[in-house]
Structures are given as C-alpha cells and as structure tokens.
C-alpha cells in the first residue's frame, strides 16, 4: 500500500488528480488496555503499517468515498451525516469533517480514495488510521492549520474520537487516535487520558538485540458487537459505586479494601484490572527508561493474565499465541487492543523471532485454529502528508 496506489484509485474513480495524499499509522499498544476511557494511562507505538487517503476538495457539501478494500463508492452530504449514517467503513471518513464542523470549523465536501495498509480486524486500529489520515487531509485542504502543531493534532484526535463514537457508533477511548497523530519514531507514547498530556518514552529494541513480534491471530476483532460497550459500562458502574469520577482515582494501596464495597464480583474484577493495569503502565515506563526489558516482559505477562481472568477479553487464539511465544523464548507476551480477537505481541531476542513464529504456527495448527500472520514491527512516526 503506497501513496501511488491511492492516487491511482482516485483517478480511476473520480477522474483528475487529487490535491494530495495523506497517511496515518496503525498502532500497537505496548501496555495499558481499556484504561483510556477510565482516565488512565496507556503506552502505544505507531506502526510501519499505514492507511493512505487521496483527497480533493469539492465546491459543494457532498462527500464521495471509495476504498480499495471496499465495494463501490459511498456518497453522502455533510448535512445528512448522523449517528449510524453512513453505515459501515464510510462512517469513519464522513464523521471526521462532520465533527470538525460541529466544533466550529469551516469544511467543504471532499472526494476521498483510500488504500488501507493496516490489517483489518487485527486489533491494530485500522479505523483510527483511516480517520486520522482523513483528518489531517481535511485540515490542510480546508486551511484549518491543525496538523502543524501538537495542540492542533490534539484537536484533530478529539474530532476523530467523536466521529468514531457518534457516527460509527463504536464506544472507544482516545488512545488509537492519539497514537496515530502524536507518536514519534523510536518512541512509545505515554498518554494520560485524564488530562490528555503526552510524553515520549524511548523504545529502542534494536540497541538491545530485541524485536517486537505481532501475531495477528485472525480471530476477528470487533468493537461494535456489544462486548466492548459492556466493559465500559461496567467500569463506569464501578466508579459510580465507589464514589469517584473514574477508576483512575483508586490508589493501588487501597485497592482490595475498596473493591470489597462493590456490589458484585464482576465489578470487582473489572475494576481490579483497570487499576492494576494503570500501575503496570507506570512501571513499564520506568523499565523502558532504565532499559530494563526483562521487567517489561514480566509486565506484559501480568497484563495478559489480568485481561484474561479479570477483564475477560481474551480468546483461546490469543492465549495460545502468548503461551507459545513465551515457551519459545519471549521475555513476555500479551494480547493487545480491545480484545475478543485481534493480535498478540511478544518481546523477543532478535535471534529467537523465527523460532517463536514457527512455535505459534504449530500451536495454532494443533488447536485447529486458522493460521496466524506474524510480523516484526518498529515504532514509527505519526500521520503526515505524503504527496
């Protein structure tokens, strides 16, 4: 997937040349799952895999969008964009100018041709990559000047979150969009979802002969089937019962005592995951800054166990990938993303990568699972204009 393929699709579909091509990366969250909507901490990196969007402005309010991975052109007026309209993948495109306009920005209709290079259904945030590529494009084309500053990119991230929550009706937090717009090459992005501040944390695997292996389990990852929303609602209920604005306010030292006051074991387990996961993000940052990758690996394993047992968002394919990679020499492994499918990550000595990949494939075959796809990733840069 390249800028040239998006240009070709644009010309083939709409005629003429686009005004430019913009792209945004997918993300892998190193640690900090389901903490974003709990005002917590998370630690994603931007991936080499990117989604490209070729755009040209229109003189009317019509949005026309086409994807190399979709089926035909979707057309909708900006005046008709609303919750659930348009449906499907086009919602992630149309919701962005709609949200910017709701925030008082002046936008126009656009023609958009998309070529997605972030694996779909893998939990690597292909949706946020699409939104963020369109967001910086609309900013540039409509003279909003939001892509050239940190503050402007934070504004774009907020518009993308609203587009996903309202138009696409996926109740996600803001981690994915922040990673796509704010991450830096060679660094993980520490995102504080309480005050929306960020800090770049060095993530230098090459200097330590390590690699991060992503295992796309092919167990399809969906955020709009009700499970994600149920977890979010449970966290909000737990915070309400505890009398706090968010689970971020619960200190680790008092955790177990506070949890006993909750009305059900389910709420206790949901809250325990969130509070301990936030603490693991803090510990992971300390480990990275000290270049202590063994501790980071241990935190990966603890995080996966918490997501499997307390938050109950893992699936057998993810558990198999984690256990097989760990047995094959990984310092640590965990599922990443919203859960219920998607991908796992494994932190490995570089010379153990091929063996771990084969071990995961054998384990999947033994269980009768669809064969996984594994690839090594590095921490790359944010959304940008390509052409």
Secondary structure as UniProt FT lines:
FT   HELIX           3..14
FT   STRAND          20..29
FT   TURN            33..34
FT   HELIX           36..38
FT   STRAND          41..57
FT   STRAND          62..67
FT   TURN            68..69
FT   STRAND          74..77
FT   HELIX           78..80
FT   TURN            83..84
FT   TURN            88..89
FT   HELIX           90..102
FT   TURN            103..104
FT   STRAND          110..116
FT   TURN            120..121
FT   HELIX           126..141
FT   TURN            142..143
FT   HELIX           150..162
FT   HELIX           163..167
FT   HELIX           175..182
FT   TURN            185..186
FT   STRAND          187..192
FT   TURN            193..196
FT   STRAND          197..202
FT   HELIX           206..208
FT   STRAND          210..219
FT   HELIX           227..242
FT   HELIX           247..249
FT   HELIX           252..254
FT   HELIX           255..259
FT   TURN            260..261
FT   HELIX           265..289
FT   TURN            290..291
FT   HELIX           293..309
FT   HELIX           316..327
FT   TURN            328..329
FT   STRAND          332..336
FT   STRAND          342..349
FT   HELIX           350..352
FT   HELIX           353..367
FT   STRAND          373..377
FT   STRAND          384..385
//
